[in-house]
């Protein structure tokens, strides 16, 4: 019948959908390995090796790397290759400024809009997160540390959701500020936080006092910033930015 897709069109659509799915899978797995520290700052990312590792063709790997480059996690140079991006001090400072602006506003709105039952949930999540961080101080299992960072990101995204301003949540995800915070902590090997660090933040937000929530979130984000800068300045790149193709 006229207007109905042909079998060839359906096959092409299925192939495009599968390719998109593979690219998304590749993106997630490569990003997670960067956040775990398996691929460290400055490490060369060979498409050939990634394709072998993930059992995929070059096409989804290339699309995944292009997305990661657009988000600022990797960088490429013509005829040289792709590596995990090495952030400058200006990059790190800029990320902290944007994160502070977005998350402080989230805390302020959350303090106004959070319900009684949500307060209990947020406090419980904060206590659990602090326990995970305490356990992580002596942990050597990268999978455990990965789970701690994942829970930490979810905790902060929950505050943004409870602010009941969808645009803020979208902006935080779009700017990747929590992902970059995770990357910086991983690179700086920063796994320690003060006792009740997140419980105190949750208490300030749940107080319903906008100024307390503002002050607590601002201090929370700024904590350890100079330490991260100092440790980043001492990071040794595990691979040089080579003058030949990384896929050779």
HELIX and SHEET records of a PDB file:
HELIX    1   1 UNK A    7  UNK A   36  1                                  30    
HELIX    2   2 UNK A   47  UNK A   54  1                                   8    
HELIX    3   3 UNK A   58  UNK A   70  1                                  13    
HELIX    4   4 UNK A   89  UNK A  113  1                                  25    
HELIX    5   5 UNK A  116  UNK A  136  1                                  21    
HELIX    6   6 UNK A  142  UNK A  162  1                                  21    
HELIX    7   7 UNK A  166  UNK A  175  1                                  10    
HELIX    8   8 UNK A  177  UNK A  187  1                                  11    
HELIX    9   9 UNK A  197  UNK A  206  1                                  10    
HELIX   10  10 UNK A  210  UNK A  222  1                                  13    
HELIX   11  11 UNK A  225  UNK A  233  1                                   9    
SHEET    1   A 2 UNK A  74  UNK A  77  0                                        
SHEET    2   A 2 UNK A  81  UNK A  84 -1                                        
END                                                                             
